[in-house]
Amino acid sequence: MLAIVKSTALYGLIGQVVQVEVDVSNGLPCFDLVGLPDLACRESRDRVRAAMKNSGFEFPARRITVNLAPADLRKEGPLYDLPIAVGILAATGQLDQSAVDRYVFLGELSLNGQVRGVTGVLPNVLAAREQGLQAVVVPLDNAAEAALVKDVQVYPVQSLGQLTRFLLGEEEILPYKVDQAVLMNGAGENGPDMADVRGQTTARRALEVAAAGGHNLLMVGTPGSGKTMLARRLPGILPDLTFDEALEITKIYSLAGLLKPGEPLVNQRPFRSPHHSASAVGLVGGGRHPRPGEISLAHHGVLFLDELPEFHRDVLEALRQPLEDGVVTISRVSGAVTYPASLMLVAAANPCPCGYLGDPVRECTCTPYQVQRYLGRISGPLLDRIDIHLEVPRVDYEDLARREPGEPSSEIKKRVEKARAIQRRRFDSSGITCNARMTPAQVRRYCSLTREARSLFSSVFRQLNLSARSHDRVLKVARTIADLDGSDVIEAAHLAEAVQYRSLEARYWPG
């Protein structure tokens, strides 16, 4: 007999329905699996055989051929164990074909017949919904994640025996439900607080501006000045995630297998801090079968690159296109995969190899050539894509000795959310949520300068030798500062502060 069971497959985050065709015929006993399966998928033959026998079902001593259609789409992972087992049961008459037609099956089988969780369930279930399928059977461990998808009934199973009894009508399994409000509760809480930061008034202000407009930020300062401490507190002043943003992040984390047990939804803005030895593939994504990299895992969050000049040059240059476009496209012979990468880049660097150039307490031991060679690892095009350049000085003893805490993240966050609300109204349904993502046409439309501001910008543009991209980025930052101030137009004071955040380039990267 021939049985057909539905499952899904992913190429990047794009899913497609897979027909698991099982044919059981007379002939020498064998089990052939075709349809471009990877190694983990091919090994399902042994898992399915043992799981069926140990669950009390008859495994046919006949010729079994399983085709995963379409045959030109690569199938990865052990999630086809469950649909293959169901297909064999249907093909041998132990299940009725009509009982399995309305379901999509996902799950790995253990040798004793238990159903184990798999990665990528959320994007797979979304793919099933897009194809008009409204019922999926998933492992109990993945039920909450799958139930995030609206208009799809999710049936959680713990074992092959339980699933068979459900399909035969001998046991009832209720569709799994989740409360989205409960899952989103507590978003943005319990993170590091800006109240812990002592001194650094200018740096705190720069982080507030960066958060309000979604701007990239580079901090240069001596070791121990607080660059990392400041960066780790940035997610705490960013606006809370919306459910749609949380779902986008969760799709990526599900595919990467990074969802934490008991937390089916990522409700906190990501903070990724890869080591400077990371490869271009690790940072941007890729591999033989392209997987998301750190920039995609930081989607709607913060990517923190500490010791920026220590990263390999090719790794840093690979960031240029994703920072500009908000997505990364990885091309291979088999096709191209696009992952989202709308993030805030926060980078930290020492001013020289020893770290003490310009420090008032410790003397720098580096030669001018060493300093130039060290900072030269950060290219001009990459600097051009970073809106705010900030010098973080050594913290004075008086600031460290103060007992009263600084302004907490919750207060800064209120101002940031107020500015973001202005930006959402401004861009309305254009798909842009912050000033940093404005197009050149939107910059011309929304960044209106007063006469004094235009006169100031004219002279500053020539003095700092700004590029066309830098020109727009200064205006975007000035627009954010004006939003924080509640102003409809960009005044000279707003522009002067925005220009201040570009002055560091002339000092450390002249010419």
Secondary structure, 3 states (H helix, E strand, C coil): CEEEEEEEEEECCEEEEEEEEEEEECCCCEEEEECCECHHHHCHHHHHHHHHHHCCCCCCCCEEEEEEECCCCCECCCCCHHHHHHHHHHHCCCCCHHHHCCCEECCEECCCCEEECCCCHHHHHHHHHHCCCCEEEEEHHHHHHHCCCCCCEEEEECEHHHHHHHHCCCCCCCCCCCCHHHHHCCCCCCCCCHHHCCCCHHHHHHHHHHHHHCCCEEEEECCCCCHHHHHHCCHHHCCCCCHHHHHHHHHHHHHHCCCCCCCCCCCCCCEECCCCCCCHHHHHEECCCCEECHHHHCCCCEEEECCHHHCCHHHHHCCHHHHHHCEEEEEECCEEEEEECCCEEEEEECCCCCCCCCCCCCCCCCCHHHHHHHHCCCCHHHHHCCCEEEEECCCCHHHHHCCCCCCCHHHHHHHHHHHHHHHHHHHCCCCCCCHHHCCHHHHHHHCCECHHHHHHHHHHHHHCCCCHHHHHHHHHHHHHHHHHHCCCCECHHHHHHHHHCCHHHHHHCCC
